[in-house]
Amino acid sequence: GIAMANRAEWIMAFVALLAIGAVPVLLNSRGAGVELRRAIELADCVATICDEERYGLLLDIGDLPVPTILLGRAEGAALDFEKASKVRPGLSLTFAPRQPDDPALIMFSSGTTGYPKAIVHSQGGMAHALSLGFLMNEAFDAIYEGEFGRDPYIDQPRSNPPLVLSSPLFHVAGLSFVVGGLSL
């Protein structure tokens, strides 16, 4: 499970989990300790990767339900994130093979009709959604060009500008930007 606010380490953890063949569980970083614990247990997480705030929320309600990798070392954490993510010369990132029906990740519903429910997304479903997003962007660009008679990006630099992402990464609205950016 990934339990942290939007930050570069969230993306690093997500990619690392995918690479080793694990199924990332995207935990609501805005949830209370009880909600985080319930989600960890519901998704049957084998470990969590937490920032200090979420780690503290979990500790406030008792012992940690699973081993924890922590950003910023604290007592009781199984591993320090900084040490675990150090560059190791000679190693490369290779991804575990996956099939379309294999689980890609677990996200949670909003919980508007009860407790949030764990939703398993497949590799094929994620690939389809990503492809559809790219196609929609191309369609909108073509419509713009048809309406206004010019390329919508004609006045913009061709390099990728910085992006400020305010949507939470545990939500599809934030995750889609990350996954889309990584696939370019």
C-alpha positions in Angstrom: 0.0 0.0 0.0 1.1 3.5 -0.7 0.1 6.0 2.0 1.6 9.4 1.3 0.7 12.8 0.1 1.6 13.9 -3.5 5.4 13.8 -3.9 8.1 12.4 -6.1 8.6 9.5 -3.8 5.0 8.4 -4.3 5.7 8.0 -8.0 9.0 6.2 -7.3 7.2 3.8 -5.0 4.4 3.2 -7.6 6.8 2.5 -10.4 9.0 0.2 -8.2 6.0 -1.8 -7.1 4.9 -2.3 -10.7 8.4 -3.3 -11.7 8.7 -6.1 -9.2 5.3 -7.4 -10.1 3.5 -6.3 -7.0 0.0 -4.8 -7.1 0.1 -1.2 -5.8 -2.8 -0.4 -3.4 -3.4 3.4 -3.6 -4.5 4.5 -0.1 -6.4 7.7 0.6 -3.7 10.0 2.0 -6.5 12.3 3.3 -8.0 9.5 5.4 -7.8 9.1 9.2 -5.7 6.4 10.8 -8.7 4.1 11.2 -9.6 4.5 7.5 -6.1 3.8 6.4 -5.9 0.7 8.6 -9.2 -0.6 7.3 -8.1 -0.1 3.7 -4.7 -1.9 4.4 -6.6 -4.8 5.9 -9.3 -4.9 3.2 -6.8 -4.9 0.4 -4.7 -7.6 2.2 -1.6 -5.4 1.9 1.7 -7.2 2.8 3.5 -3.9 3.5 3.0 -0.2 3.3 5.1 2.7 2.1 4.3 5.8 4.2 5.3 9.4 4.7 5.7 10.5 8.3 2.2 12.0 8.6 0.4 8.8 7.5 2.8 6.7 9.6 1.9 8.8 12.6 -1.9 8.4 11.9 -1.4 4.6 11.8 0.7 4.6 15.0 -1.9 6.7 16.8 -4.4 3.8 16.6 -2.0 1.0 17.7 0.6 -1.3 16.2 1.1 -1.2 12.5 -0.9 -3.9 10.7 2.0 -4.7 8.3 5.7 -3.9 7.8 6.3 -0.3 6.8 8.8 1.4 4.6 9.0 5.0 5.8 10.1 8.3 4.2 12.2 9.9 6.9 13.3 7.2 9.4 11.3 6.8 12.6 11.3 4.2 15.3 9.3 1.0 14.4 9.5 1.3 10.6 10.9 -1.8 8.9 12.9 0.2 6.3 14.0 3.7 5.5 12.7 4.7 2.0 15.8 6.8 1.2 18.1 3.9 1.8 15.9 1.5 -0.1 15.7 3.8 -3.1 19.4 4.7 -3.5 20.8 4.3 -7.0 22.8 1.1 -7.3 25.3 1.2 -10.2 24.9 -1.7 -12.6 21.3 -2.3 -11.9 18.5 -1.5 -14.4 14.8 -1.3 -14.0 13.1 -4.2 -15.7 9.4 -4.9 -15.3 7.9 -8.2 -14.3 5.9 -9.7 -17.2 2.2 -9.2 -17.0 -0.9 -10.4 -18.8 -4.0 -8.3 -19.7 -6.1 -10.1 -17.0 -3.5 -9.6 -14.3 -4.3 -7.0 -11.6 -2.6 -3.7 -12.2 -3.5 -1.8 -9.1 -6.2 -1.4 -6.4 -8.0 1.9 -5.8 -10.9 2.6 -3.5 -14.3 3.9 -4.2 -15.3 7.2 -2.6 -17.4 5.5 0.1 -20.5 7.7 -0.5 -22.8 4.7 0.2 -20.9 3.1 3.0 -17.2 2.2 3.5 -14.9 2.7 0.5 -14.7 -0.5 -1.5 -11.4 -1.9 -3.0 -11.5 -1.9 -6.8 -9.1 -4.1 -8.7 -8.0 -2.7 -12.1 -6.6 -5.1 -14.6 -3.5 -4.5 -16.8 -5.6 -4.6 -19.9 -8.2 -2.2 -18.5 -5.5 0.3 -17.6 -3.8 0.0 -21.0 -7.2 0.5 -22.7 -8.0 3.6 -20.5 -4.5 5.1 -21.3 -4.9 4.5 -25.0 -8.4 6.0 -25.0 -7.0 9.0 -23.2 -4.4 9.6 -25.9 -6.9 9.1 -28.6 -9.3 11.6 -27.0 -6.4 14.2 -26.8 -5.7 13.7 -30.5 -9.4 14.1 -31.3 -9.7 17.3 -29.3 -6.6 18.7 -31.0 -8.1 17.8 -34.4 -11.4 19.5 -33.5 -9.5 22.6 -32.3 -7.6 22.8 -35.6 -10.8 22.3 -37.6 -12.6 25.1 -35.7 -9.7 27.6 -35.6 -7.7 26.6 -38.6 -4.4 26.1 -36.7 -2.5 23.7 -34.5 -3.5 24.3 -30.9 0.2 24.2 -29.8 1.6 26.5 -32.5 2.5 29.2 -30.0 3.8 26.9 -27.3 7.3 25.5 -26.9 7.8 21.9 -28.1 9.4 20.7 -24.9 7.2 19.4 -22.1 6.5 22.2 -19.7 6.4 21.6 -15.9 3.0 20.4 -14.6 1.5 21.3 -11.3 -0.7 18.4 -10.2 -3.2 19.2 -7.5 -5.3 16.0 -7.8 -4.4 13.4 -5.3 -2.3 10.6 -6.7 -4.4 7.9 -5.0 -7.3 9.1 -7.2 -7.8 8.4 -10.9 -7.7 12.1 -11.6 -4.1 12.3 -10.3 -2.9 8.9 -11.3 -3.9 9.4 -15.0 -1.4 12.2 -15.3 1.4 10.2 -13.8 0.7 7.1 -15.9 0.2 9.1 -19.0 3.4 11.0 -18.5 5.4 7.9 -17.8 4.2 6.3 -21.1 5.3 9.1 -23.4 
